[in-house]
Amino acid sequence: MAYGQPSMHRLQRRISVADIAAQPGGIEALQRRVHELRSNGVDFAANAIEQEMAELDLPRQ
């Protein structure tokens, strides 16, 4: 099967902080992810999530 065929190509969409926060338990999941990222030394990603949470006026840890 060739790569260009629709069955082999999936549209990738970024899931936003707002999408996650809208789900049941989403805010807690975001807080856990920020903690996990910081624990692994990936501060830039944790900062990005926290910035989006602040823009949405969501509670942070």
C-alpha positions as CSV (number, residue, x, y, z in Angstrom):
1,M,0.0,0.0,0.0
2,A,1.4,3.4,-0.9
3,Y,1.9,6.1,1.7
4,G,-0.4,8.6,-0.1
5,Q,-3.5,6.4,0.2
6,P,-6.0,7.8,2.7
7,S,-6.1,4.5,4.7
8,M,-2.4,5.0,5.6
9,H,-2.6,8.7,6.4
10,R,-3.9,9.9,9.7
11,L,-4.6,13.5,10.5
12,Q,-2.7,14.4,13.6
13,R,-4.3,17.1,15.7
14,R,-2.8,18.7,18.8
15,I,-4.9,18.3,21.9
16,S,-5.1,21.6,23.7
17,V,-5.0,22.3,27.4
18,A,-8.6,23.5,27.1
19,D,-9.7,20.2,25.5
20,I,-8.1,18.2,28.4
21,A,-9.4,20.6,31.1
22,A,-13.0,20.2,29.7
23,Q,-12.9,16.4,30.3
24,P,-13.9,14.9,33.7
25,G,-10.7,14.9,35.8
26,G,-8.9,16.9,33.2
27,I,-7.5,19.7,35.5
28,E,-6.1,17.1,37.8
29,A,-4.6,15.2,34.8
30,L,-2.9,18.5,33.7
31,Q,-1.6,19.1,37.2
32,R,-0.1,15.6,37.3
33,R,1.5,16.0,33.9
34,V,3.1,19.3,34.9
35,H,4.5,17.6,38.0
36,E,5.7,14.6,36.0
37,L,7.4,16.9,33.4
38,R,9.1,18.9,36.2
39,S,10.3,15.7,37.9
40,N,11.9,14.7,34.6
41,G,13.5,18.1,34.1
42,V,11.4,19.1,31.2
43,D,10.6,22.6,32.6
44,F,9.9,24.2,29.2
45,A,6.9,21.9,28.5
46,A,5.6,22.3,32.1
47,N,5.9,26.0,31.8
48,A,3.9,26.0,28.5
49,I,1.1,23.9,30.1
50,E,1.0,26.2,33.1
51,Q,0.9,29.3,30.9
52,E,-2.1,27.9,29.0
53,M,-3.8,27.0,32.2
54,A,-3.2,30.6,33.5
55,E,-4.6,32.1,30.3
56,L,-7.7,29.9,30.8
57,D,-7.9,30.9,34.5
58,L,-7.6,27.2,35.6
59,P,-6.3,26.3,39.0
60,R,-2.6,25.3,39.2
61,Q,-0.7,23.5,41.9
